[in-house]
Amino acid sequence: ILGVLALLRAWRSDDDYFGKWQNDALARCLCVLALDRFGDFSESSTVAPVREIAGQLASLLIGMAPCGVRCDAVSILDRLANHSEWEVRHGALVAFKFLVVLIEARGLESEETTKYPENIILPIIQTSVAKLTDCSDDVKGAAAQTLVEAASVYWAKGTDVLLREAVQPMWFSLRN
């Protein structure tokens, strides 16, 4: 993924550039997240390397994208998070997790927080809270990981209202 990141940076002529091939790569990552069904079951969770890499690359591309593309991609991921098959929901939440990590890394180190308006991070948190009660343990785990990452972003900003709403579903999930 580091090689892809270096390639993305090299092809970027300025901060506002997001061309055809970046859009194409983002669309392909979203398709992989929607179509991948491979999961290797370990002791306590599922390892899905293809979804992990597609989620990492999608989050990098979303981070580079202009606001309109960013909002559209988050909207698509939100729809995937509500899909009937657990692998698709898991893939969307994996991408959300990496996107929140990217927001945290960029937002807390610089003034790029304005690039991630509330209409990006709030749907991610709301979807993650809702998925804590999912029927799949792997989806619950991915949602919990996303919320752990989001907690550091929101508590750093002093706006943790949505995260407080996650406490009850999280305890419910742990009891079952």
Order of alpha helices (4+ residues) and beta strands (2+ residues): alpha-alpha-beta-beta-alpha-alpha-alpha-alpha-alpha-alpha-alpha
